[in-house]
Amino acid sequence: MKLESSAFTRALAAELRAEITEQEHSLYRVAQRMLRRAKQLVPVDEGDIRDGLGLNQGRLSRRGYFVEVGVSSKEVPHALPVEFGNRGNPPQAYMRPAYEEAANDLAYNPTL
Amino acid sequence: MSASSSGALKAWLESQGLGISFYRDRAPDNQALPYGTISEGISITSEPAFNAHDDPEGHVREVVQVDLWEQWRNPTTGAVTESYTLADATVLALDGKRATTAPTWVGGMTVVGSVRLVEVEVNTIHTAITVEIRRTLARL
């Protein structure tokens, strides 16, 4: 008896690709929500931190698919002291609350 | 029994032999370095491990920031005065522990990150430690 496995393997690979694509889209949508939330939360003086917040297109690495959300501390040097505070100024966190809410979004509804 | 998360953390950290005092939100004016501050309620989110519609105790994840403030260099000699062990010892005192005097049930604390920031203008090393506390909500 000869088993034809190549068709099954191809179908399985196609299913897996579709599933991975769906997961990537879910992660990207959550990242977009996180970015919106961070922009809502960030204290606005001149608005440069808010305007500097962004996300990159998702990338695939050895550790998996990831999307980066944040602000460049080289371009906006006071982004970090606002998030973590400094001597005389308490933290006004905007990234960590946004991240926590995004993590909950994913946990409650992994197929957003 | 402490009245707040930061009160419980203060009591816990000051019992760990770190050799510094901790204050809620900010230290008194003219407090000499080194010292620590605790900012509670950076964020509070519901705990996804529990059913959102059937969790009468209200399990939540609270993000708290523990800050260490140290002098960077001796202003006269220029020698480094920062403790190289204080930040690690503080993380060790927090990670995986339970604040036993907390006002509510605490499942555990996890250190999710630590950032070392050099504030050159004020000759200060600021270490910001982010801690996640899994606890229940307080009752009136």
gemmi code that builds the backbone of each chain (N, CA, C; Angstrom):
import gemmi

chains = {
    "A": [
        ("MET", (0.842, -1.193, 0.000), (0.000, 0.000, 0.000), (0.885, 1.253, 0.000)),
        ("LYS", (0.506, 2.246, -0.774), (1.292, 3.474, -0.814), (0.451, 4.636, -0.271)),
        ("LEU", (0.993, 5.296, 0.698), (0.251, 6.432, 1.282), (0.663, 7.725, 0.583)),
        ("GLU", (-0.312, 8.509, 0.184), (-0.017, 9.791, -0.449), (-0.034, 10.872, 0.636)),
        ("SER", (1.133, 11.282, 1.035), (1.180, 12.236, 2.150), (1.447, 13.661, 1.681)),
        ("SER", (1.908, 13.847, 0.451), (2.312, 15.193, 0.038), (1.120, 16.157, -0.001)),
        ("ALA", (-0.042, 15.697, -0.414), (-1.225, 16.569, -0.470), (-1.609, 17.001, 0.950)),
        ("PHE", (-1.564, 16.029, 1.868), (-1.892, 16.346, 3.263), (-0.898, 17.368, 3.828)),
        ("THR", (0.392, 17.161, 3.538), (1.431, 18.072, 4.043), (1.230, 19.479, 3.499)),
        ("ARG", (0.904, 19.542, 2.181), (0.681, 20.860, 1.569), (-0.521, 21.565, 2.213)),
        ("ALA", (-1.591, 20.795, 2.446), (-2.798, 21.375, 3.055), (-2.509, 21.854, 4.469)),
        ("LEU", (-1.739, 21.047, 5.196), (-1.392, 21.417, 6.581), (-0.550, 22.692, 6.591)),
        ("ALA", (0.399, 22.775, 5.678), (1.264, 23.957, 5.599), (0.434, 25.202, 5.276)),
        ("ALA", (-0.531, 25.044, 4.369), (-1.384, 26.182, 4.001), (-2.219, 26.629, 5.190)),
        ("GLU", (-2.746, 25.649, 5.939), (-3.534, 25.965, 7.149), (-2.675, 26.724, 8.151)),
        ("LEU", (-1.466, 26.235, 8.350), (-0.566, 26.868, 9.323), (-0.219, 28.286, 8.892)),
        ("ARG", (0.033, 28.474, 7.590), (0.360, 29.829, 7.095), (-0.810, 30.779, 7.340)),
        ("ALA", (-2.021, 30.300, 7.074), (-3.213, 31.135, 7.276), (-3.360, 31.488, 8.751)),
        ("GLU", (-3.111, 30.502, 9.620), (-3.235, 30.735, 11.067), (-2.196, 31.753, 11.539)),
        ("ILE", (-0.967, 31.593, 11.047), (0.106, 32.524, 11.434), (-0.225, 33.930, 10.956)),
        ("THR", (-0.718, 34.055, 9.737), (-1.080, 35.372, 9.198), (-2.162, 36.010, 10.057)),
        ("GLU", (-3.143, 35.221, 10.462), (-4.225, 35.735, 11.311), (-3.676, 36.211, 12.656)),
        ("GLN", (-2.762, 35.441, 13.244), (-2.158, 35.819, 14.526), (-1.359, 37.120, 14.370)),
        ("GLU", (-0.644, 37.242, 13.239), (0.133, 38.460, 12.996), (-0.790, 39.669, 12.893)),
        ("HIS", (-1.905, 39.492, 12.191), (-2.863, 40.592, 12.062), (-3.438, 40.967, 13.426)),
        ("SER", (-3.735, 39.955, 14.260), (-4.264, 40.216, 15.605), (-3.269, 41.035, 16.411)),
        ("LEU", (-2.011, 40.616, 16.372), (-0.976, 41.315, 17.136), (-0.842, 42.754, 16.650)),
        ("TYR", (-0.901, 42.948, 15.340), (-0.761, 44.290, 14.783), (-1.939, 45.174, 15.202)),
        ("ARG", (-3.152, 44.589, 15.218), (-4.325, 45.378, 15.655), (-4.195, 45.770, 17.130)),
        ("VAL", (-3.705, 44.841, 17.957), (-3.509, 45.148, 19.380), (-2.447, 46.230, 19.539)),
        ("ALA", (-1.395, 46.154, 18.724), (-0.339, 47.172, 18.785), (-0.902, 48.546, 18.414)),
        ("GLN", (-1.798, 48.577, 17.421), (-2.416, 49.854, 17.043), (-3.242, 50.426, 18.194)),
        ("ARG", (-3.978, 49.541, 18.878), (-4.747, 49.998, 20.052), (-3.815, 50.527, 21.139)),
        ("MET", (-2.716, 49.801, 21.358), (-1.755, 50.221, 22.383), (-1.207, 51.601, 22.061)),
        ("LEU", (-0.901, 51.828, 20.787), (-0.382, 53.129, 20.362), (-1.416, 54.232, 20.614)),
        ("ARG", (-2.663, 53.962, 20.260), (-3.725, 54.963, 20.479), (-3.853, 55.285, 21.963)),
        ("ARG", (-3.799, 54.229, 22.803), (-3.952, 54.415, 24.247), (-2.769, 55.214, 24.822)),
        ("ALA", (-1.566, 54.880, 24.355), (-0.382, 55.608, 24.835), (-0.492, 57.085, 24.476)),
        ("LYS", (-1.009, 57.382, 23.273), (-1.165, 58.782, 22.852), (-2.208, 59.498, 23.698)),
        ("GLN", (-3.232, 58.738, 24.145), (-4.237, 59.341, 25.029), (-3.639, 59.661, 26.398)),
        ("LEU", (-2.773, 58.765, 26.877), (-2.281, 58.862, 28.253), (-1.101, 59.819, 28.416)),
        ("VAL", (-0.324, 59.997, 27.373), (0.912, 60.765, 27.534), (0.591, 62.225, 27.871)),
        ("PRO", (1.275, 62.785, 28.882), (1.041, 64.202, 29.182), (1.548, 65.072, 28.035)),
        ("VAL", (0.772, 66.068, 27.678), (1.117, 66.892, 26.519), (1.509, 68.290, 26.979)),
        ("ASP", (2.751, 68.648, 26.673), (3.194, 70.023, 26.896), (3.396, 70.639, 25.501)),
        ("GLU", (4.480, 70.244, 24.869), (4.665, 70.673, 23.473), (4.151, 69.613, 22.502)),
        ("GLY", (3.849, 68.437, 23.027), (3.276, 67.381, 22.187), (4.302, 66.557, 21.437)),
        ("ASP", (5.601, 66.762, 21.759), (6.605, 66.040, 20.976), (6.663, 64.551, 21.312)),
        ("ILE", (6.353, 64.185, 22.559), (6.332, 62.744, 22.877), (5.143, 62.103, 22.151)),
        ("ARG", (3.994, 62.749, 22.266), (2.800, 62.210, 21.593), (3.036, 62.074, 20.087)),
        ("ASP", (3.631, 63.118, 19.507), (3.857, 63.081, 18.065), (4.944, 62.072, 17.675)),
        ("GLY", (5.851, 61.793, 18.625), (6.933, 60.856, 18.333), (6.534, 59.403, 18.496)),
        ("LEU", (5.411, 59.161, 19.163), (4.971, 57.774, 19.371), (4.581, 57.141, 18.037)),
        ("GLY", (5.008, 55.926, 17.842), (4.677, 55.238, 16.595), (4.853, 53.742, 16.722)),
        ("LEU", (4.549, 53.038, 15.659), (4.795, 51.592, 15.646), (5.373, 51.225, 14.288)),
        ("ASN", (6.188, 50.175, 14.292), (6.749, 49.744, 13.012), (5.891, 48.624, 12.439)),
        ("GLN", (6.099, 48.343, 11.170), (5.429, 47.191, 10.588), (5.977, 45.948, 11.260)),
        ("GLY", (5.137, 44.945, 11.416), (5.574, 43.734, 12.087), (6.759, 43.091, 11.384)),
        ("ARG", (7.593, 42.471, 12.172), (8.755, 41.777, 11.607), (8.843, 40.378, 12.175)),
        ("LEU", (9.377, 39.490, 11.380), (9.551, 38.117, 11.819), (11.013, 37.931, 12.196)),
        ("SER", (11.237, 37.459, 13.416), (12.609, 37.178, 13.833), (12.676, 35.716, 14.262)),
        ("ARG", (13.830, 35.310, 14.693), (13.975, 33.927, 15.168), (13.073, 33.653, 16.360)),
        ("ARG", (12.823, 34.706, 17.139), (12.006, 34.527, 18.348), (10.525, 34.668, 18.048)),
        ("GLY", (10.185, 34.936, 16.797), (8.776, 35.031, 16.443), (8.448, 36.373, 15.821)),
        ("TYR", (7.154, 36.590, 15.639), (6.679, 37.814, 15.006), (6.523, 38.890, 16.077)),
        ("PHE", (7.001, 40.078, 15.807), (6.824, 41.130, 16.812), (6.578, 42.480, 16.159)),
        ("VAL", (5.892, 43.342, 16.913), (5.618, 44.712, 16.494), (6.141, 45.616, 17.603)),
        ("GLU", (6.859, 46.659, 17.227), (7.396, 47.582, 18.230), (6.512, 48.818, 18.313)),
        ("VAL", (6.162, 49.187, 19.544), (5.400, 50.415, 19.789), (6.242, 51.271, 20.719)),
        ("GLY", (6.393, 52.541, 20.423), (7.170, 53.370, 21.332), (7.584, 54.684, 20.713)),
        ("VAL", (8.550, 55.306, 21.394), (9.059, 56.595, 20.945), (10.575, 56.528, 21.045)),
        ("SER", (11.261, 57.126, 20.107), (12.721, 57.092, 20.109), (13.260, 58.052, 21.168)),
        ("SER", (14.014, 57.515, 22.129), (14.554, 58.389, 23.177), (15.710, 59.232, 22.638)),
        ("LYS", (16.218, 58.914, 21.443), (17.235, 59.778, 20.825), (16.562, 61.017, 20.254)),
        ("GLU", (15.393, 60.820, 19.622), (14.694, 61.953, 19.013), (13.934, 62.772, 20.051)),
        ("VAL", (13.417, 62.091, 21.094), (12.679, 62.793, 22.149), (13.309, 62.390, 23.491)),
        ("PRO", (14.396, 63.076, 23.878), (15.164, 62.619, 25.043), (14.375, 62.611, 26.358)),
        ("HIS", (13.346, 63.445, 26.485), (12.638, 63.475, 27.769), (11.490, 62.466, 27.828)),
        ("ALA", (11.380, 61.610, 26.796), (10.322, 60.591, 26.825), (10.522, 59.635, 28.002)),
        ("LEU", (11.763, 59.259, 28.254), (12.068, 58.312, 29.333), (11.844, 58.931, 30.720)),
        ("PRO", (12.355, 60.144, 30.992), (12.092, 60.755, 32.297), (10.607, 60.999, 32.566)),
        ("VAL", (9.813, 61.226, 31.541), (8.369, 61.397, 31.771), (7.763, 60.050, 32.184)),
        ("GLU", (8.143, 58.989, 31.490), (7.607, 57.655, 31.804), (8.020, 57.213, 33.211)),
        ("PHE", (9.293, 57.422, 33.566), (9.802, 56.886, 34.830), (9.982, 57.943, 35.913)),
        ("GLY", (9.798, 59.215, 35.583), (9.986, 60.285, 36.560), (11.457, 60.623, 36.714)),
        ("ASN", (11.723, 61.732, 37.391), (13.091, 62.047, 37.788), (13.016, 62.771, 39.119)),
        ("ARG", (14.156, 63.216, 39.619), (14.170, 63.783, 40.962), (13.311, 65.044, 40.980)),
        ("GLY", (12.243, 65.009, 41.753), (11.337, 66.151, 41.818), (10.094, 65.992, 40.969)),
        ("ASN", (10.106, 65.035, 40.052), (8.930, 64.812, 39.205), (8.524, 63.340, 39.266)),
        ("PRO", (7.322, 63.059, 39.726), (6.887, 61.662, 39.783), (6.669, 61.100, 38.388)),
        ("PRO", (6.671, 59.770, 38.249), (6.446, 59.183, 36.922), (5.056, 59.517, 36.396)),
        ("GLN", (4.987, 59.780, 35.103), (3.697, 59.962, 34.420), (3.649, 58.915, 33.304)),
        ("ALA", (3.441, 57.680, 33.748), (3.578, 56.546, 32.825), (2.502, 56.572, 31.755)),
        ("TYR", (2.921, 56.335, 30.530), (1.971, 56.231, 29.411), (2.168, 54.934, 28.645)),
        ("MET", (3.414, 54.413, 28.603), (3.659, 53.173, 27.866), (3.224, 51.943, 28.654)),
        ("ARG", (3.547, 51.919, 29.940), (3.242, 50.704, 30.710), (1.746, 50.482, 30.873)),
        ("PRO", (0.944, 51.517, 31.200), (-0.510, 51.270, 31.248), (-1.067, 50.827, 29.898)),
        ("ALA", (-0.549, 51.440, 28.820), (-1.029, 51.059, 27.480), (-0.668, 49.609, 27.190)),
        ("TYR", (0.539, 49.205, 27.605), (0.962, 47.820, 27.386), (0.090, 46.852, 28.181)),
        ("GLU", (-0.185, 47.203, 29.443), (-0.983, 46.311, 30.293), (-2.377, 46.103, 29.695)),
        ("GLU", (-2.962, 47.185, 29.192), (-4.291, 47.062, 28.584), (-4.234, 46.226, 27.305)),
        ("ALA", (-3.173, 46.421, 26.533), (-3.022, 45.636, 25.302), (-2.826, 44.159, 25.626)),
        ("ALA", (-2.059, 43.889, 26.661), (-1.842, 42.489, 27.064), (-3.162, 41.852, 27.471)),
        ("ASN", (-4.008, 42.625, 28.155), (-5.316, 42.097, 28.540), (-6.206, 41.871, 27.321)),
        ("ASP", (-6.114, 42.792, 26.351), (-6.870, 42.615, 25.103), (-6.545, 41.265, 24.481)),
        ("LEU", (-5.256, 40.971, 24.408), (-4.826, 39.712, 23.794), (-5.261, 38.514, 24.623)),
        ("ALA", (-5.179, 38.675, 25.963), (-5.503, 37.539, 26.831), (-6.996, 37.208, 26.773)),
        ("TYR", (-7.828, 38.260, 26.766), (-9.278, 38.030, 26.761), (-9.784, 37.627, 25.391)),
        ("ASN", (-9.143, 38.155, 24.347), (-9.656, 37.906, 23.007), (-8.500, 37.732, 22.035)),
        ("PRO", (-7.914, 36.528, 22.013), (-6.713, 36.324, 21.197), (-6.950, 36.449, 19.704)),
        ("THR", (-8.214, 36.473, 19.269), (-8.476, 36.592, 17.821), (-9.107, 37.939, 17.500)),
        ("LEU", (-8.609, 38.987, 18.131), (-9.152, 40.340, 17.904), (-9.104, 40.716, 16.433)),
    ],
    "B": [
        ("MET", (-1.107, 45.626, 59.547), (-1.776, 45.738, 58.253), (-1.562, 47.133, 57.661)),
        ("SER", (-1.016, 47.198, 56.471), (-0.802, 48.492, 55.812), (-2.090, 48.954, 55.143)),
        ("ALA", (-2.193, 50.274, 54.929), (-3.422, 50.830, 54.355), (-3.427, 50.845, 52.833)),
        ("SER", (-2.266, 50.623, 52.233), (-2.190, 50.706, 50.767), (-1.092, 49.773, 50.265)),
        ("SER", (-1.076, 49.579, 48.940), (-0.024, 48.735, 48.343), (1.358, 49.314, 48.635)),
        ("SER", (1.483, 50.633, 48.499), (2.818, 51.208, 48.711), (3.215, 51.136, 50.187)),
        ("GLY", (2.217, 51.220, 51.088), (2.503, 51.062, 52.509), (3.019, 49.660, 52.801)),
        ("ALA", (2.381, 48.678, 52.157), (2.808, 47.293, 52.345), (4.204, 47.070, 51.770)),
        ("LEU", (4.462, 47.670, 50.599), (5.790, 47.531, 49.995), (6.860, 48.211, 50.847)),
        ("LYS", (6.505, 49.383, 51.375), (7.450, 50.105, 52.251), (7.816, 49.229, 53.451)),
        ("ALA", (6.777, 48.674, 54.100), (7.029, 47.836, 55.276), (7.871, 46.621, 54.894)),
        ("TRP", (7.552, 46.033, 53.739), (8.281, 44.844, 53.309), (9.745, 45.174, 53.006)),
        ("LEU", (9.959, 46.231, 52.210), (11.323, 46.560, 51.786), (12.188, 47.004, 52.971)),
        ("GLU", (11.580, 47.734, 53.905), (12.370, 48.220, 55.039), (12.706, 47.098, 56.016)),
        ("SER", (12.052, 45.957, 55.852), (12.379, 44.817, 56.718), (13.404, 43.887, 56.061)),
        ("GLN", (13.896, 44.262, 54.871), (14.785, 43.369, 54.125), (16.273, 43.698, 54.279)),
        ("GLY", (16.588, 44.618, 55.181), (17.994, 44.925, 55.447), (18.703, 45.649, 54.316)),
        ("LEU", (17.981, 46.443, 53.536), (18.596, 47.165, 52.425), (19.331, 48.427, 52.900)),
        ("GLY", (18.990, 48.895, 54.099), (19.710, 50.031, 54.675), (19.228, 51.387, 54.211)),
        ("ILE", (18.087, 51.456, 53.549), (17.544, 52.755, 53.150), (16.063, 52.821, 53.518)),
        ("SER", (15.551, 54.051, 53.596), (14.136, 54.252, 53.888), (13.368, 54.409, 52.578)),
        ("PHE", (12.112, 54.009, 52.615), (11.242, 54.145, 51.442), (10.083, 55.066, 51.789)),
        ("TYR", (9.659, 55.856, 50.817), (8.565, 56.812, 51.018), (7.524, 56.631, 49.929)),
        ("ARG", (6.286, 56.949, 50.299), (5.202, 56.866, 49.317), (5.234, 58.113, 48.428)),
        ("ASP", (5.267, 57.918, 47.140), (5.238, 58.969, 46.113), (6.476, 59.876, 46.106)),
        ("ARG", (6.767, 60.547, 47.217), (7.969, 61.383, 47.224), (8.543, 61.464, 48.633)),
        ("ALA", (9.841, 61.712, 48.664), (10.523, 61.803, 49.961), (10.314, 63.196, 50.544)),
        ("PRO", (10.500, 63.332, 51.872), (10.422, 64.681, 52.452), (11.495, 65.581, 51.832)),
        ("ASP", (11.222, 66.870, 51.811), (12.208, 67.818, 51.283), (13.518, 67.671, 52.048)),
        ("ASN", (14.611, 67.826, 51.343), (15.962, 67.760, 51.922), (16.330, 66.389, 52.470)),
        ("GLN", (15.601, 65.341, 52.060), (15.969, 63.985, 52.464), (17.319, 63.626, 51.833)),
        ("ALA", (18.236, 63.168, 52.666), (19.567, 62.825, 52.143), (19.509, 61.528, 51.349)),
        ("LEU", (20.345, 61.450, 50.310), (20.470, 60.222, 49.513), (21.298, 59.208, 50.309)),
        ("PRO", (21.104, 57.922, 50.111), (20.134, 57.287, 49.223), (18.805, 57.040, 49.926)),
        ("TYR", (17.761, 56.931, 49.130), (16.458, 56.560, 49.660), (15.628, 55.965, 48.522)),
        ("GLY", (14.459, 55.471, 48.862), (13.589, 54.896, 47.839), (12.209, 55.530, 47.897)),
        ("THR", (11.530, 55.536, 46.783), (10.131, 55.979, 46.746), (9.294, 54.905, 46.048)),
        ("ILE", (8.016, 54.917, 46.349), (7.119, 53.922, 45.765), (5.917, 54.647, 45.160)),
        ("SER", (5.708, 54.440, 43.867), (4.535, 55.014, 43.188), (3.584, 53.871, 42.864)),
        ("GLU", (2.446, 53.854, 43.527), (1.501, 52.754, 43.278), (0.505, 53.169, 42.193)),
        ("GLY", (-0.223, 52.194, 41.685), (-1.285, 52.478, 40.725), (-0.804, 53.045, 39.404)),
        ("ILE", (0.401, 52.643, 38.950), (0.822, 53.033, 37.593), (-0.247, 52.551, 36.614)),
        ("SER", (-0.731, 51.348, 36.855), (-1.923, 50.871, 36.144), (-2.536, 49.735, 36.947)),
        ("ILE", (-3.841, 49.597, 36.824), (-4.549, 48.472, 37.455), (-5.445, 47.863, 36.382)),
        ("THR", (-5.196, 46.594, 36.067), (-6.007, 45.918, 35.054), (-6.536, 44.616, 35.640)),
        ("SER", (-7.684, 44.188, 35.127), (-8.262, 42.946, 35.644), (-7.384, 41.765, 35.240)),
        ("GLU", (-7.436, 40.742, 36.052), (-6.574, 39.580, 35.872), (-7.245, 38.588, 34.930)),
        ("PRO", (-6.682, 38.376, 33.749), (-7.353, 37.501, 32.774), (-7.444, 36.042, 33.203)),
        ("ALA", (-6.662, 35.659, 34.220), (-6.732, 34.267, 34.683), (-8.070, 33.991, 35.355)),
        ("PHE", (-8.807, 35.064, 35.698), (-10.106, 34.885, 36.350), (-11.209, 35.349, 35.405)),
        ("ASN", (-12.360, 34.741, 35.525), (-13.492, 35.083, 34.681), (-13.966, 36.497, 35.007)),
        ("ALA", (-13.959, 37.364, 34.013), (-14.295, 38.773, 34.251), (-15.723, 38.950, 34.769)),
        ("HIS", (-16.606, 38.004, 34.465), (-18.007, 38.155, 34.857), (-18.360, 37.361, 36.114)),
        ("ASP", (-17.390, 36.669, 36.672), (-17.668, 35.888, 37.873), (-16.431, 35.889, 38.761)),
        ("ASP", (-16.096, 37.072, 39.258), (-14.909, 37.207, 40.103), (-15.242, 38.198, 41.214)),
        ("PRO", (-16.045, 37.759, 42.195), (-16.502, 38.696, 43.227), (-15.352, 39.309, 44.039)),
        ("GLU", (-14.220, 38.632, 44.113), (-13.094, 39.190, 44.892), (-12.337, 40.260, 44.103)),
        ("GLY", (-12.516, 40.276, 42.783), (-11.859, 41.293, 41.956), (-10.359, 41.117, 41.893)),
        ("HIS", (-9.908, 40.093, 41.187), (-8.459, 39.885, 41.044), (-7.904, 40.845, 39.992)),
        ("VAL", (-6.878, 41.556, 40.372), (-6.293, 42.544, 39.461), (-4.767, 42.427, 39.442)),
        ("ARG", (-4.206, 43.043, 38.417), (-2.753, 43.192, 38.293), (-2.457, 44.673, 38.462)),
        ("GLU", (-1.720, 45.008, 39.494), (-1.365, 46.419, 39.712), (0.117, 46.612, 39.402)),
        ("VAL", (0.400, 47.604, 38.583), (1.799, 47.931, 38.299), (2.233, 49.047, 39.248)),
        ("VAL", (3.326, 48.797, 39.934), (3.868, 49.726, 40.925), (5.316, 50.015, 40.535)),
        ("GLN", (5.757, 51.235, 40.777), (7.160, 51.568, 40.485), (7.907, 51.841, 41.782)),
        ("VAL", (8.989, 51.117, 41.972), (9.874, 51.340, 43.121), (11.112, 52.060, 42.590)),
        ("ASP", (11.387, 53.240, 43.124), (12.536, 54.034, 42.665), (13.622, 54.062, 43.720)),
        ("LEU", (14.841, 53.909, 43.277), (15.999, 54.077, 44.163), (16.729, 55.336, 43.728)),
        ("TRP", (17.040, 56.168, 44.691), (17.737, 57.431, 44.393), (19.062, 57.412, 45.147)),
        ("GLU", (20.158, 57.511, 44.411), (21.485, 57.456, 45.020), (22.362, 58.570, 44.465)),
        ("GLN", (23.327, 58.972, 45.287), (24.315, 59.924, 44.776), (25.218, 59.189, 43.785)),
        ("TRP", (25.518, 59.845, 42.662), (26.326, 59.205, 41.633), (27.804, 59.255, 42.003)),
        ("ARG", (28.318, 60.474, 42.214), (29.746, 60.649, 42.525), (29.920, 61.594, 43.715)),
        ("ASN", (31.000, 61.401, 44.424), (31.350, 62.338, 45.486), (31.690, 63.672, 44.834)),
        ("PRO", (30.976, 64.751, 45.185), (31.197, 66.021, 44.485), (32.589, 66.598, 44.690)),
        ("THR", (33.273, 66.209, 45.749), (34.618, 66.739, 46.010), (35.685, 65.918, 45.298)),
        ("THR", (35.644, 64.605, 45.516), (36.715, 63.750, 44.980), (36.386, 63.189, 43.596)),
        ("GLY", (35.102, 63.149, 43.254), (34.710, 62.578, 41.971), (34.603, 61.063, 41.997)),
        ("ALA", (34.885, 60.470, 43.153), (34.817, 59.006, 43.250), (33.359, 58.537, 43.170)),
        ("VAL", (33.168, 57.390, 42.564), (31.812, 56.850, 42.430), (31.293, 56.448, 43.815)),
        ("THR", (30.078, 56.924, 44.142), (29.491, 56.567, 45.441), (28.263, 55.681, 45.284)),
        ("GLU", (27.888, 55.434, 44.055), (26.720, 54.569, 43.798), (27.003, 53.161, 44.321)),
        ("SER", (25.980, 52.564, 44.926), (26.104, 51.163, 45.342), (25.810, 50.278, 44.136)),
        ("TYR", (26.722, 49.353, 43.873), (26.516, 48.459, 42.733), (25.620, 47.270, 43.096)),
        ("THR", (25.267, 47.171, 44.359), (24.490, 45.994, 44.781), (23.064, 46.340, 45.212)),
        ("LEU", (22.797, 47.618, 45.474), (21.489, 47.983, 46.024), (20.339, 47.631, 45.084)),
        ("ALA", (20.505, 47.925, 43.790), (19.416, 47.661, 42.843), (19.116, 46.163, 42.763)),
        ("ASP", (20.178, 45.359, 42.640), (19.977, 43.910, 42.571), (19.320, 43.386, 43.847)),
        ("ALA", (19.798, 43.875, 44.983), (19.256, 43.403, 46.264), (17.771, 43.776, 46.388)),
        ("THR", (17.406, 44.945, 45.864), (16.013, 45.374, 45.923), (15.143, 44.490, 45.021)),
        ("VAL", (15.650, 44.211, 43.819), (14.908, 43.326, 42.909), (14.729, 41.961, 43.559)),
        ("LEU", (15.808, 41.476, 44.175), (15.762, 40.162, 44.834), (14.751, 40.155, 45.984)),
        ("ALA", (14.642, 41.290, 46.671), (13.708, 41.374, 47.805), (12.250, 41.416, 47.346)),
        ("LEU", (12.041, 41.756, 46.075), (10.663, 41.909, 45.578), (10.184, 40.725, 44.745)),
        ("ASP", (11.057, 40.229, 43.886), (10.616, 39.267, 42.871), (10.171, 37.946, 43.495)),
        ("GLY", (8.950, 37.589, 43.178), (8.424, 36.307, 43.645), (7.953, 36.308, 45.086)),
        ("LYS", (7.988, 37.477, 45.744), (7.614, 37.531, 47.159), (6.161, 37.976, 47.306)),
        ("ARG", (5.653, 37.885, 48.529), (4.299, 38.353, 48.830), (4.403, 39.420, 49.912)),
        ("ALA", (3.751, 40.546, 49.705), (3.758, 41.609, 50.720), (2.741, 41.219, 51.785)),
        ("THR", (3.235, 40.681, 52.881), (2.335, 40.047, 53.855), (1.481, 41.034, 54.639)),
        ("THR", (1.879, 42.318, 54.644), (1.063, 43.284, 55.392), (0.126, 44.072, 54.475)),
        ("ALA", (-0.036, 43.623, 53.251), (-0.897, 44.349, 52.303), (-2.347, 44.354, 52.784)),
        ("PRO", (-3.106, 45.392, 52.426), (-4.496, 45.484, 52.892), (-5.417, 44.456, 52.242)),
        ("THR", (-4.984, 43.864, 51.153), (-5.805, 42.861, 50.471), (-4.958, 41.613, 50.252)),
        ("TRP", (-5.597, 40.566, 49.784), (-4.870, 39.337, 49.473), (-3.898, 39.612, 48.330)),
        ("VAL", (-2.641, 39.198, 48.496), (-1.640, 39.364, 47.440), (-1.140, 37.985, 47.037)),
        ("GLY", (-1.337, 37.662, 45.763), (-0.875, 36.380, 45.254), (0.625, 36.350, 45.083)),
        ("GLY", (1.189, 37.466, 44.669), (2.626, 37.512, 44.485), (3.055, 38.762, 43.746)),
        ("MET", (4.360, 39.015, 43.802), (4.917, 40.185, 43.118), (5.947, 39.695, 42.107)),
        ("THR", (5.957, 40.322, 40.948), (6.925, 39.980, 39.911), (7.606, 41.259, 39.443)),
        ("VAL", (8.914, 41.249, 39.430), (9.645, 42.390, 38.869), (9.679, 42.206, 37.358)),
        ("VAL", (9.078, 43.140, 36.639), (9.013, 42.989, 35.181), (10.086, 43.813, 34.463)),
        ("GLY", (10.754, 44.689, 35.187), (11.820, 45.449, 34.530), (12.503, 46.398, 35.494)),
        ("SER", (13.714, 46.766, 35.148), (14.469, 47.723, 35.951), (15.293, 48.579, 35.007)),
        ("VAL", (15.219, 49.880, 35.199), (15.938, 50.812, 34.318), (16.853, 51.673, 35.174)),
        ("ARG", (18.105, 51.815, 34.758), (19.046, 52.671, 35.483), (19.226, 53.961, 34.692)),
        ("LEU", (18.903, 55.078, 35.336), (18.969, 56.373, 34.652), (19.966, 57.269, 35.389)),
        ("VAL", (20.871, 57.854, 34.648), (21.865, 58.758, 35.239), (21.373, 60.186, 35.053)),
        ("GLU", (21.157, 60.876, 36.167), (20.744, 62.275, 36.100), (21.966, 63.126, 36.434)),
        ("VAL", (22.742, 63.427, 35.409), (24.051, 64.064, 35.582), (23.918, 65.431, 36.261)),
        ("GLU", (22.897, 66.203, 35.858), (22.764, 67.580, 36.370), (22.582, 67.608, 37.888)),
        ("VAL", (21.943, 66.576, 38.432), (21.714, 66.564, 39.877), (22.549, 65.475, 40.557)),
        ("ASN", (23.542, 64.941, 39.833), (24.495, 63.978, 40.385), (23.779, 62.800, 41.055)),
        ("THR", (22.804, 62.260, 40.343), (21.960, 61.226, 40.949), (21.819, 60.017, 40.023)),
        ("ILE", (21.849, 58.854, 40.623), (21.500, 57.625, 39.907), (20.078, 57.261, 40.304)),
        ("HIS", (19.248, 57.107, 39.316), (17.848, 56.772, 39.543), (17.592, 55.389, 38.951)),
        ("THR", (17.219, 54.454, 39.791), (16.868, 53.121, 39.298), (15.365, 52.946, 39.458)),
        ("ALA", (14.680, 52.764, 38.346), (13.219, 52.602, 38.367), (12.893, 51.122, 38.163)),
        ("ILE", (12.298, 50.521, 39.173), (11.974, 49.089, 39.129), (10.462, 48.949, 38.977)),
        ("THR", (10.045, 48.280, 37.927), (8.613, 48.077, 37.682), (8.199, 46.726, 38.261)),
        ("VAL", (7.193, 46.774, 39.118), (6.746, 45.565, 39.823), (5.274, 45.328, 39.516)),
        ("GLU", (4.950, 44.100, 39.223), (3.552, 43.729, 39.005), (3.055, 43.001, 40.250)),
        ("ILE", (1.979, 43.511, 40.826), (1.415, 42.873, 42.027), (0.093, 42.238, 41.646)),
        ("ARG", (-0.026, 40.963, 41.906), (-1.307, 40.277, 41.672), (-2.041, 40.247, 42.990)),
        ("ARG", (-3.194, 40.939, 43.025), (-3.905, 41.083, 44.298), (-5.399, 41.165, 44.059)),
        ("THR", (-6.150, 41.222, 45.158), (-7.587, 41.447, 45.037), (-7.886, 42.911, 45.371)),
        ("LEU", (-9.049, 43.367, 44.937), (-9.431, 44.761, 45.193), (-9.838, 44.950, 46.651)),
        ("ALA", (-9.618, 46.154, 47.167), (-9.977, 46.458, 48.557), (-11.472, 46.708, 48.677)),
        ("ARG", (-12.018, 46.385, 49.849), (-13.435, 46.664, 50.147), (-13.543, 47.965, 50.935)),
        ("LEU", (-14.701, 48.590, 50.851), (-14.940, 49.813, 51.648), (-15.082, 49.465, 53.121)),
    ],
}
model = gemmi.Model(1)
for chain_id, residues in chains.items():
    chain = gemmi.Chain(chain_id)
    for i, (resn, *xyz) in enumerate(residues, 1):
        res = gemmi.Residue()
        res.name, res.seqid = resn, gemmi.SeqId(i, " ")
        for name, pos in zip(("N", "CA", "C"), xyz):
            atom = gemmi.Atom()
            atom.name, atom.element = name, gemmi.Element(name[0])
            atom.pos, atom.b_iso = gemmi.Position(*pos), 0.0
            res.add_atom(atom)
        chain.add_residue(res)
    model.add_chain(chain)
structure = gemmi.Structure()
structure.add_model(model)
structure.setup_entities()
